[in-house]
C-alpha cells in the first residue's frame, strides 16, 4: 500500500503554478529516480510526471520566445557576452 501511495504522490497535483516550480519539481524527481530507492511503480509514475513537466516547461519557453520575438521585431538577437559588446552593439 505504501508503494501505491508514493506513486500517487509523484503523480503531482496537475499543472505547476510556474516555470520555476516545474523545474524544481523536475529536479526533485530526477534526484529521487537517480537514488534508485523508488519502487518500480513509483519510478514509472515519476517518469510520467517528469514527462508532463518537461512538456509544460517547453511550452512556457515557447511562449516566452514568442514574446521576445514580438519585442525584438521578430528578429532574435544573440545575448551580449560582456558589457563592451552591449555598449558597442547599442552605439552601432
C-alpha positions as CSV (number, residue, x, y, z in Angstrom):
1,X,0.0,0.0,0.0
2,X,2.9,2.4,0.8
3,X,4.2,1.9,-2.8
4,X,0.9,2.9,-4.2
5,X,0.7,6.0,-2.0
6,X,4.2,7.1,-3.1
7,X,3.3,6.6,-6.8
8,X,0.2,8.8,-6.2
9,X,2.2,11.5,-4.5
10,X,4.6,11.5,-7.5
11,X,1.7,11.9,-9.9
12,X,1.5,15.5,-8.7
13,X,-1.4,17.9,-8.3
14,X,-1.6,18.9,-12.0
15,X,-0.1,21.7,-13.9
16,X,2.6,23.6,-11.9
17,X,2.0,27.2,-10.9
18,X,5.2,28.5,-12.6
19,X,8.1,27.5,-14.7
20,X,10.4,27.7,-11.7
21,X,8.1,25.4,-9.7
22,X,8.0,22.9,-12.5
23,X,11.8,22.9,-12.8
24,X,12.2,22.4,-9.1
25,X,9.8,19.5,-9.1
26,X,11.5,18.0,-12.1
27,X,14.9,18.3,-10.3
28,X,13.4,16.6,-7.3
29,X,12.0,13.8,-9.4
30,X,15.4,13.2,-11.1
31,X,17.1,13.1,-7.7
32,X,14.6,10.5,-6.5
33,X,14.9,8.4,-9.6
34,X,18.7,8.5,-9.6
35,X,18.8,7.4,-6.0
36,X,17.5,4.1,-7.0
37,X,15.2,3.8,-4.0
38,X,11.9,4.1,-5.7
39,X,9.8,1.0,-6.4
40,X,9.0,0.2,-10.0
41,X,5.5,1.6,-9.9
42,X,6.8,4.8,-8.3
43,X,9.6,5.1,-10.9
44,X,7.1,4.8,-13.7
45,X,4.8,7.4,-12.1
46,X,7.9,9.7,-11.6
47,X,8.8,9.3,-15.2
48,X,5.3,10.1,-16.4
49,X,5.2,13.2,-14.1
50,X,8.6,14.2,-15.4
51,X,7.4,14.0,-19.0
52,X,4.4,16.2,-18.2
53,X,6.7,18.7,-16.5
54,X,9.1,18.8,-19.5
55,X,6.2,19.4,-21.8
56,X,4.9,22.2,-19.6
57,X,8.4,23.8,-19.4
58,X,8.9,23.6,-23.2
59,X,5.5,25.3,-23.7
60,X,6.4,28.0,-21.3
61,X,9.7,28.6,-23.1
62,X,8.0,28.7,-26.5
63,X,5.6,31.4,-25.1
64,X,8.5,33.5,-23.8
65,X,10.4,33.1,-27.1
66,X,7.3,34.4,-28.9
67,X,7.1,37.3,-26.6
68,X,10.8,38.1,-27.1
69,X,10.2,37.9,-30.9
70,X,7.4,40.5,-30.6
71,X,9.6,42.8,-28.5
72,X,12.6,42.4,-30.9
73,X,10.6,42.9,-34.1
74,X,10.5,39.1,-34.9
75,X,14.3,39.0,-35.0
76,X,16.0,37.1,-32.2
77,X,19.3,38.7,-31.4
78,X,22.1,36.9,-29.6
79,X,22.8,37.9,-26.0
80,X,25.9,40.1,-25.4
81,X,28.7,38.1,-23.8
82,X,30.1,41.0,-21.9
83,X,29.4,44.7,-21.1
84,X,31.5,46.0,-24.0
85,X,29.5,44.0,-26.5
86,X,26.3,45.7,-25.2
87,X,27.9,49.1,-25.4
88,X,29.3,48.5,-28.8
89,X,26.0,47.0,-30.0
90,X,24.0,50.0,-28.8
91,X,26.2,52.6,-30.5
92,X,26.2,50.9,-33.9
